[in-house]
Amino acid sequence: MGYGIKLKELIEEKNLSVRQVANESGIAPTTLYSIISRDTNIRYDYALRIANILDVPVSELCNDIPPSQKDEVEPGLLSNFGGLTTNLNKKTYFQNRTLPIASNYEYEEFPMLDRLIAEFYILNDKAREEVLQFIRFKHSTDIDKVREAKLKRLKK
């Protein structure tokens, strides 16, 4: 069994139509109808978008990641839809993606993580891109394989 039946149930629980979810998520309605009718698995990035709309944990829609997406680190966001992306979408994204990553830190490391986020936040766009370029460079030499494996397991 896939997740199509569960998707249909969640959509009905929220009193939405498949077409509404498709429009808000940017996923073709035919794709969602196909997932539901065939009861197939849902791509992880689609599951994240749908979970944001339905305000449910992504694990209710998808417990595994297809092999083609195992290296994806940053899932796509919902588009703004003319200002319709709400704080609820932000909360759900944080709950489904950012919080599980942050929970891998030791409690004593939380102030460092908080400082890192705050310091990154106040940088201008150019400086942010430079920081990300430096991190990409460091990935070529300084990856902790155990932490990398933990991160990949979080997406399952």
C-alpha distance (Angstrom), angle and dihedral (degrees) to the residues before:
residue distance angle dihedral
M1 . . .
G2 3.78 . .
Y3 3.78 129.2 .
G4 3.80 99.3 -92.2
I5 3.79 95.1 99.9
K6 3.80 91.0 48.2
L7 3.81 89.9 48.9
K8 3.81 90.7 52.5
E9 3.82 91.5 48.9
L10 3.81 92.7 49.8
I11 3.79 92.7 47.9
E12 3.80 90.3 51.0
E13 3.83 92.0 46.5
K14 3.82 89.0 56.4
N15 3.83 90.9 48.1
L16 3.78 91.2 -121.3
S17 3.76 131.8 131.9
V18 3.78 125.4 -124.2
R19 3.80 88.0 -116.2
Q20 3.83 91.2 55.0
V21 3.79 91.7 51.2
A22 3.80 90.0 46.3
N23 3.81 92.2 51.4
E24 3.79 94.0 46.8
S25 3.80 94.5 44.4
G26 3.78 97.8 43.1
I27 3.81 89.7 -125.1
A28 3.79 117.1 133.3
P29 3.81 111.7 -102.4
T30 3.80 89.5 -131.9
T31 3.79 89.2 58.1
L32 3.80 92.6 53.3
Y33 3.80 92.7 44.6
S34 3.80 88.6 50.4
I35 3.82 92.8 50.6
I36 3.79 90.2 50.1
S37 3.80 98.5 43.5
R38 3.80 94.5 44.4
D39 3.83 93.6 37.0
T40 3.79 89.9 -133.7
N41 3.77 132.4 159.3
I42 3.79 120.6 -83.6
R43 3.78 123.8 -126.7
Y44 3.79 109.4 -109.4
D45 3.80 94.6 -121.8
Y46 3.82 89.9 50.8
A47 3.80 90.2 47.5
L48 3.81 90.4 54.0
R49 3.80 92.2 51.4
I50 3.79 92.8 46.8
A51 3.83 92.5 45.5
N52 3.81 88.9 54.4
I53 3.79 91.2 52.9
L54 3.80 95.0 44.5
D55 3.82 93.4 40.2
V56 3.79 93.6 -128.9
P57 3.80 132.1 126.8
V58 3.79 110.9 -88.9
S59 3.81 88.8 -124.3
E60 3.83 88.6 72.2
L61 3.80 88.4 65.0
C62 3.77 104.7 30.0
N63 3.78 132.0 16.4
D64 3.76 97.3 174.1
I65 3.76 140.1 41.1
P66 3.78 121.5 -129.2
P67 3.82 112.4 -116.7
S68 3.81 91.0 -110.7
Q69 3.81 90.4 64.4
K70 3.79 102.8 41.9
D71 3.80 92.5 105.7
E72 3.80 94.7 49.1
V73 3.79 108.5 113.6
E74 3.79 103.8 172.4
P75 3.80 115.7 46.1
G76 3.77 118.2 -149.4
L77 3.76 121.8 -96.1
L78 3.73 128.1 -129.9
S79 3.77 112.0 -96.8
N80 3.77 116.2 -111.8
F81 3.83 94.7 -107.7
G82 3.78 93.3 -153.2
G83 3.81 94.6 -47.5
L84 3.80 96.5 -42.3
T85 3.81 95.3 119.6
T86 3.77 100.5 104.0
N87 3.75 138.1 -165.2
L88 3.79 85.7 -99.0
N89 3.82 88.7 64.4
K90 3.81 89.2 51.3
K91 3.79 91.7 48.8
T92 3.79 92.8 48.5
Y93 3.81 92.7 47.4
F94 3.80 90.0 49.7
Q95 3.80 91.4 47.2
N96 3.81 93.6 47.6
R97 3.77 100.3 40.2
T98 3.80 118.2 8.9
L99 3.79 100.5 39.7
P100 3.83 94.0 53.8
I101 3.80 89.2 52.5
A102 3.81 93.1 46.4
S103 3.81 91.1 48.2
N104 3.81 88.9 66.1
Y105 3.79 89.6 68.8
E106 3.77 118.9 90.7
Y107 3.79 113.9 -108.2
E108 3.80 90.2 -112.7
E109 3.83 88.9 59.0
F110 3.82 95.0 57.1
P111 3.84 94.7 92.3
M112 3.83 88.8 53.4
L113 3.81 90.8 48.8
D114 3.80 90.8 47.2
R115 3.81 90.9 49.6
L116 3.81 91.5 47.8
I117 3.81 92.0 52.8
A118 3.81 92.9 44.5
E119 3.82 93.6 47.4
F120 3.80 91.5 47.6
Y121 3.81 90.7 48.0
I122 3.81 94.6 58.2
L123 3.81 94.7 49.5
N124 3.78 119.1 102.3
D125 3.81 118.5 -113.0
K126 3.79 94.7 -97.4
A127 3.80 92.5 51.8
R128 3.80 91.3 47.1
E129 3.79 90.6 54.3
E130 3.81 90.1 49.1
V131 3.81 90.5 52.6
L132 3.80 90.6 49.8
Q133 3.82 90.8 48.5
F134 3.80 89.5 52.3
I135 3.81 90.8 49.9
R136 3.82 90.4 49.9
F137 3.80 88.5 51.7
K138 3.82 91.7 49.5
H139 3.82 89.4 52.3
S140 3.78 88.4 68.3
T141 3.82 92.2 63.2
D142 3.77 113.4 11.1
I143 3.81 110.3 48.0
D144 3.81 117.2 139.8
K145 3.81 101.0 -138.9
V146 3.81 93.6 -156.3
R147 3.82 92.2 54.3
E148 3.79 90.7 43.8
A149 3.80 90.0 54.3
K150 3.83 90.7 48.0
L151 3.78 90.6 52.8
K152 3.79 91.9 51.2
R153 3.80 90.4 49.9
L154 3.81 90.4 53.0
K155 3.78 89.5 64.8
K156 3.79 92.1 57.6
